[in-house]
C-alpha cells in the first residue's frame, strides 16, 4: 500500500495547452506539425488544444518538457506544466451534466 501511495506523488502528467494561429496555409501546417510531434512523442489529446503524457518521474517529465519546448512554433501561445498523478486523480470530468467516471490510466509495471 505504501509503495502505491508514493507512486501517486512521484508519477507525473505533462500537460501541453496551446493556441496557435491557423489563418494561413503555412500557419495551419505549422500547427499540424506541432500536434503531430506531440502524438509521436507519446502525448494523447485530452481536448482539442490540450495534450497530455504520463511520465513515471519528474526527471522523465522534464525530458518530455524539453522536447516540447524545442518544437514550439514561432507564433502562438503554448503552456507546459506537470502535475502529480495524485493531483490528476482529483480532476472531475463532465460530459454535459453527466460526470465521467472512467479514467484512462496507463498500465504500469513495477519491479522491486
Z-matrix of the N, CA and C atoms (Angstrom, degrees):
N
C 1 1.445
C 2 1.528 1 110.85
N 3 1.315 2 117.51 1 -42.34
C 4 1.455 3 121.01 2 -177.90
C 5 1.527 4 111.46 3 -64.05
N 6 1.332 5 117.87 4 -38.59
C 7 1.467 6 120.68 5 180.00
C 8 1.518 7 111.40 6 -63.34
N 9 1.336 8 118.25 7 -41.67
C 10 1.458 9 120.16 8 -179.81
C 11 1.531 10 110.71 9 -68.55
N 12 1.311 11 117.52 10 -34.04
C 13 1.463 12 120.30 11 177.15
C 14 1.522 13 110.12 12 -65.83
N 15 1.313 14 117.37 13 -41.89
C 16 1.457 15 121.48 14 177.51
C 17 1.514 16 110.61 15 -61.26
N 18 1.334 17 117.69 16 -43.72
C 19 1.452 18 121.29 17 -178.07
C 20 1.519 19 112.50 18 -64.23
N 21 1.316 20 118.23 19 -33.28
C 22 1.462 21 120.84 20 178.93
C 23 1.529 22 111.16 21 -62.52
N 24 1.325 23 116.42 22 -25.29
C 25 1.459 24 120.34 23 177.73
C 26 1.527 25 111.88 24 -95.84
N 27 1.314 26 117.45 25 -18.33
C 28 1.465 27 121.40 26 -179.49
C 29 1.528 28 111.17 27 -91.08
N 30 1.324 29 117.25 28 -40.10
C 31 1.460 30 121.29 29 179.61
C 32 1.522 31 109.56 30 -66.48
N 33 1.320 32 115.84 31 142.60
C 34 1.456 33 120.74 32 -174.13
C 35 1.527 34 111.36 33 -126.04
N 36 1.308 35 116.14 34 154.88
C 37 1.452 36 124.15 35 170.08
C 38 1.526 37 106.72 36 -117.22
N 39 1.320 38 116.86 37 123.41
C 40 1.460 39 121.27 38 174.50
C 41 1.521 40 106.85 39 -94.17
N 42 1.302 41 116.20 40 124.45
C 43 1.458 42 122.36 41 -179.50
C 44 1.529 43 108.72 42 -111.28
N 45 1.332 44 115.96 43 133.55
C 46 1.457 45 121.93 44 176.81
C 47 1.525 46 107.36 45 -121.91
N 48 1.325 47 115.82 46 118.06
C 49 1.457 48 122.37 47 178.41
C 50 1.520 49 107.02 48 -113.53
N 51 1.319 50 117.41 49 136.27
C 52 1.457 51 118.28 50 -177.96
C 53 1.510 52 112.00 51 -148.96
N 54 1.321 53 113.53 52 153.48
C 55 1.455 54 123.62 53 174.57
C 56 1.517 55 105.55 54 -135.73
N 57 1.322 56 116.29 55 100.76
C 58 1.458 57 121.72 56 -176.01
C 59 1.525 58 110.33 57 -110.00
N 60 1.337 59 116.32 58 143.52
C 61 1.466 60 118.75 59 178.41
C 62 1.535 61 110.92 60 -67.65
N 63 1.344 62 115.91 61 144.49
C 64 1.475 63 121.00 62 -179.79
C 65 1.528 64 111.14 63 -138.18
N 66 1.321 65 116.82 64 30.65
C 67 1.463 66 120.13 65 -177.10
C 68 1.520 67 113.14 66 -78.19
N 69 1.318 68 117.83 67 -34.92
C 70 1.463 69 120.51 68 -179.57
C 71 1.528 70 109.85 69 -107.60
N 72 1.318 71 115.03 70 166.33
C 73 1.463 72 120.17 71 179.25
C 74 1.531 73 110.65 72 -61.59
N 75 1.322 74 116.58 73 -40.86
C 76 1.462 75 120.85 74 179.45
C 77 1.531 76 111.03 75 -63.74
N 78 1.340 77 117.17 76 -41.96
C 79 1.461 78 120.57 77 179.33
C 80 1.534 79 111.09 78 -65.36
N 81 1.325 80 117.17 79 -40.08
C 82 1.469 81 120.27 80 177.68
C 83 1.528 82 110.66 81 -63.67
N 84 1.318 83 116.73 82 -41.07
C 85 1.462 84 121.24 83 178.74
C 86 1.533 85 110.18 84 -64.69
N 87 1.320 86 117.00 85 -42.36
C 88 1.468 87 121.34 86 178.91
C 89 1.526 88 110.56 87 -62.84
N 90 1.337 89 117.21 88 -44.47
C 91 1.469 90 120.97 89 178.96
C 92 1.526 91 110.38 90 -63.44
N 93 1.328 92 117.23 91 -41.70
C 94 1.473 93 120.84 92 178.24
C 95 1.522 94 111.48 93 -63.70
N 96 1.314 95 117.13 94 -40.32
C 97 1.464 96 120.93 95 178.56
C 98 1.525 97 110.97 96 -64.29
N 99 1.323 98 116.82 97 -38.62
C 100 1.464 99 120.68 98 178.77
C 101 1.529 100 110.26 99 -64.52
N 102 1.337 101 117.01 100 -46.30
C 103 1.471 102 120.55 101 178.10
C 104 1.530 103 110.50 102 -62.55
N 105 1.323 104 117.13 103 -41.59
C 106 1.467 105 121.30 104 179.34
C 107 1.529 106 110.03 105 -62.12
N 108 1.314 107 117.12 106 -41.62
C 109 1.465 108 120.89 107 178.12
C 110 1.533 109 110.54 108 -60.34
N 111 1.340 110 117.01 109 -42.86
C 112 1.462 111 120.41 110 178.52
C 113 1.531 112 110.70 111 -60.31
N 114 1.332 113 116.70 112 -46.96
C 115 1.469 114 120.77 113 -179.57
C 116 1.525 115 111.62 114 -62.92
N 117 1.329 116 117.23 115 -41.04
C 118 1.471 117 121.24 116 179.62
C 119 1.523 118 112.10 117 -65.00
N 120 1.323 119 116.61 118 -22.99
C 121 1.466 120 120.93 119 -179.29
C 122 1.524 121 112.96 120 -102.23
N 123 1.327 122 116.43 121 22.87
C 124 1.450 123 120.35 122 170.83
C 125 1.515 124 116.48 123 88.91
N 126 1.319 125 117.58 124 5.27
C 127 1.459 126 120.19 125 176.50
C 128 1.521 127 108.72 126 -80.81
N 129 1.323 128 116.09 127 151.46
C 130 1.461 129 121.81 128 174.92
C 131 1.531 130 107.97 129 -123.61
N 132 1.324 131 115.36 130 150.58
C 133 1.454 132 119.54 131 -179.50
C 134 1.529 133 109.45 132 -75.32
N 135 1.313 134 116.43 133 125.07
C 136 1.455 135 122.87 134 176.34
C 137 1.526 136 109.65 135 -94.75
N 138 1.326 137 115.50 136 -45.14
C 139 1.456 138 124.22 137 169.68
C 140 1.515 139 106.04 138 -141.51
N 141 1.331 140 118.27 139 179.25
C 142 1.455 141 120.57 140 -172.03
C 143 1.526 142 114.08 141 -52.09
N 144 1.289 143 119.46 142 -44.43
C 145 1.464 144 121.49 143 -179.44
C 146 1.524 145 111.98 144 -118.98
N 147 1.327 146 115.56 145 29.15
C 148 1.466 147 121.15 146 177.17
C 149 1.524 148 107.77 147 -131.04
N 150 1.308 149 115.85 148 120.72
C 151 1.460 150 121.90 149 178.38
C 152 1.515 151 108.04 150 -120.60
N 153 1.331 152 116.14 151 151.12
C 154 1.464 153 119.76 152 -178.02
C 155 1.524 154 109.93 153 -140.62
N 156 1.318 155 114.23 154 156.56
C 157 1.461 156 120.64 155 179.05
C 158 1.515 157 108.81 156 -143.76
N 159 1.332 158 116.25 157 134.25
C 160 1.456 159 122.22 158 176.59
C 161 1.521 160 109.08 159 -83.28
N 162 1.323 161 116.41 160 134.52
C 163 1.467 162 122.27 161 177.89
C 164 1.524 163 108.19 162 -131.64
N 165 1.315 164 116.76 163 145.22
C 166 1.461 165 120.58 164 -175.62
C 167 1.524 166 114.31 165 -85.30
N 168 1.328 167 117.04 166 -4.26
C 169 1.456 168 119.57 167 178.42
C 170 1.520 169 109.60 168 -160.99
N 171 1.322 170 115.68 169 165.78
C 172 1.457 171 120.72 170 176.39
C 173 1.528 172 110.28 171 -64.39
N 174 1.315 173 116.85 172 -36.00
C 175 1.461 174 120.74 173 179.12
C 176 1.526 175 110.83 174 -62.71
N 177 1.333 176 116.51 175 -43.33
C 178 1.461 177 121.05 176 177.72
C 179 1.534 178 110.47 177 -65.81
N 180 1.316 179 116.86 178 -39.05
C 181 1.468 180 121.02 179 177.10
C 182 1.520 181 110.53 180 -62.53
N 183 1.333 182 117.04 181 -39.08
C 184 1.463 183 121.02 182 178.59
C 185 1.532 184 111.32 183 -63.01
N 186 1.329 185 117.30 184 -38.92
C 187 1.464 186 121.84 185 178.44
C 188 1.527 187 109.92 186 -60.52
N 189 1.326 188 116.78 187 -47.55
C 190 1.457 189 120.55 188 -178.20
C 191 1.523 190 111.82 189 -70.96
N 192 1.309 191 117.60 190 -31.92
C 193 1.465 192 120.89 191 175.49
C 194 1.523 193 110.07 192 -64.08
N 195 1.332 194 117.64 193 -43.61
C 196 1.468 195 120.77 194 177.99
C 197 1.522 196 111.05 195 -62.03
N 198 1.324 197 117.77 196 -39.48
C 199 1.471 198 121.30 197 178.83
C 200 1.525 199 110.87 198 -62.23
N 201 1.324 200 116.66 199 -41.97
C 202 1.469 201 120.15 200 178.96
C 203 1.528 202 109.72 201 -65.91
N 204 1.325 203 117.35 202 -44.63
C 205 1.463 204 120.99 203 -179.72
C 206 1.520 205 111.69 204 -57.04
N 207 1.317 206 116.98 205 -35.63
C 208 1.455 207 121.77 206 -179.67
C 209 1.531 208 111.57 207 -66.67
N 210 1.336 209 117.76 208 -25.33
C 211 1.463 210 122.62 209 -175.75
C 212 1.533 211 114.07 210 -102.88
N 213 1.320 212 118.79 211 3.74
C 214 1.463 213 120.79 212 -177.39
C 215 1.531 214 109.58 213 -61.75
N 216 1.335 215 116.64 214 128.46
C 217 1.464 216 120.25 215 178.47
C 218 1.527 217 112.34 216 -64.81
N 219 1.316 218 115.19 217 160.33
C 220 1.465 219 121.28 218 -178.11
C 221 1.528 220 111.81 219 -64.86
N 222 1.336 221 116.46 220 -37.27
C 223 1.464 222 120.97 221 -179.08
C 224 1.523 223 109.74 222 -111.17
N 225 1.326 224 115.36 223 155.84
C 226 1.453 225 120.18 224 177.78
C 227 1.512 226 111.97 225 105.09
N 228 1.320 227 114.78 226 -179.06
C 229 1.458 228 121.21 227 -177.71
C 230 1.525 229 108.77 228 -124.80
N 231 1.331 230 116.40 229 129.53
C 232 1.465 231 122.48 230 179.44
C 233 1.518 232 107.91 231 -130.04
N 234 1.326 233 115.68 232 133.60
C 235 1.461 234 122.57 233 177.22
C 236 1.526 235 107.79 234 -122.72
N 237 1.322 236 116.99 235 130.61
C 238 1.463 237 122.06 236 178.74
C 239 1.523 238 107.60 237 -124.90
N 240 1.328 239 116.73 238 130.36
C 241 1.455 240 119.51 239 174.96
C 242 1.522 241 109.57 240 -150.46
N 243 1.314 242 115.13 241 161.27
C 244 1.462 243 121.77 242 179.55
C 245 1.521 244 109.30 243 -120.22
N 246 1.316 245 115.04 244 143.65
C 247 1.457 246 120.84 245 173.58
C 248 1.524 247 107.57 246 -132.79
N 249 1.312 248 116.04 247 155.17
C 250 1.461 249 119.02 248 178.83
C 251 1.531 250 109.47 249 -74.16
N 252 1.312 251 115.33 250 161.22
C 253 1.459 252 120.68 251 177.17
C 254 1.527 253 109.83 252 -61.47
N 255 1.321 254 116.82 253 -33.94
C 256 1.467 255 121.60 254 178.75
C 257 1.527 256 110.53 255 -64.25
N 258 1.331 257 117.21 256 -41.92
C 259 1.453 258 120.86 257 177.09
C 260 1.531 259 110.80 258 -66.39
N 261 1.330 260 116.29 259 -42.52
C 262 1.464 261 121.05 260 178.98
C 263 1.523 262 110.85 261 -61.22
N 264 1.321 263 115.82 262 -36.93
C 265 1.463 264 122.01 263 -180.00
C 266 1.530 265 112.16 264 -60.44
N 267 1.308 266 117.20 265 -28.74
C 268 1.461 267 121.70 266 -177.56
C 269 1.530 268 113.16 267 -82.03
N 270 1.329 269 117.52 268 -6.00
C 271 1.450 270 121.22 269 -179.58
C 272 1.524 271 110.68 270 -66.74
N 273 1.305 272 116.39 271 136.02
C 274 1.457 273 121.26 272 175.09
C 275 1.524 274 107.53 273 -105.12
N 276 1.327 275 116.21 274 127.73
C 277 1.455 276 121.73 275 -177.06
C 278 1.524 277 108.62 276 -116.96
N 279 1.324 278 116.21 277 130.98
C 280 1.456 279 121.54 278 -179.16
C 281 1.524 280 110.40 279 -121.80
N 282 1.303 281 115.76 280 143.66
C 283 1.463 282 123.43 281 170.50
C 284 1.516 283 104.96 282 -115.43
N 285 1.331 284 117.09 283 98.99
C 286 1.458 285 120.43 284 -170.00
C 287 1.519 286 107.99 285 69.28
N 288 1.307 287 117.08 286 -131.45
C 289 1.472 288 121.08 287 178.30
C 290 1.521 289 112.09 288 -91.12
N 291 1.334 290 116.64 289 -7.45
C 292 1.460 291 120.99 290 -176.13
C 293 1.532 292 110.06 291 -90.46
N 294 1.316 293 115.99 292 128.25
C 295 1.460 294 121.18 293 178.36
C 296 1.518 295 109.39 294 -76.09
N 297 1.328 296 115.76 295 133.00
C 298 1.458 297 122.10 296 179.28
C 299 1.521 298 108.48 297 -85.56
N 300 1.316 299 117.16 298 115.16
C 301 1.464 300 121.94 299 -177.58
C 302 1.523 301 112.66 300 -87.55
N 303 1.327 302 118.07 301 -12.16
C 304 1.460 303 120.05 302 -177.28
C 305 1.515 304 109.91 303 -85.53
N 306 1.307 305 115.11 304 146.12
C 307 1.457 306 121.74 305 177.90
C 308 1.506 307 107.71 306 -138.03
N 309 1.300 308 116.96 307 125.23
C 310 1.453 309 122.28 308 -179.06
C 311 1.523 310 109.02 309 -83.47
N 312 1.323 311 116.58 310 94.56
C 313 1.461 312 121.92 311 -178.39
C 314 1.518 313 108.55 312 -99.22
N 315 1.330 314 117.32 313 125.81
C 316 1.462 315 118.64 314 178.28
C 317 1.514 316 111.54 315 -65.07
N 318 1.311 317 115.36 316 147.43
C 319 1.453 318 120.28 317 176.32
C 320 1.517 319 108.76 318 -71.07
N 321 1.306 320 116.03 319 139.31
C 322 1.452 321 120.83 320 -176.57
C 323 1.513 322 109.40 321 -132.00
N 324 1.301 323 115.81 322 133.58
C 325 1.445 324 122.40 323 177.86
C 326 1.521 325 108.19 324 -107.97
N 327 1.320 326 116.63 325 125.67
C 328 1.457 327 121.11 326 177.82
C 329 1.508 328 109.59 327 -113.09
N 330 1.317 329 116.42 328 130.52
C 331 1.457 330 121.83 329 177.59
C 332 1.520 331 108.28 330 -117.97
N 333 1.315 332 116.07 331 126.16
C 334 1.473 333 120.81 332 178.40
C 335 1.508 334 110.05 333 -126.14
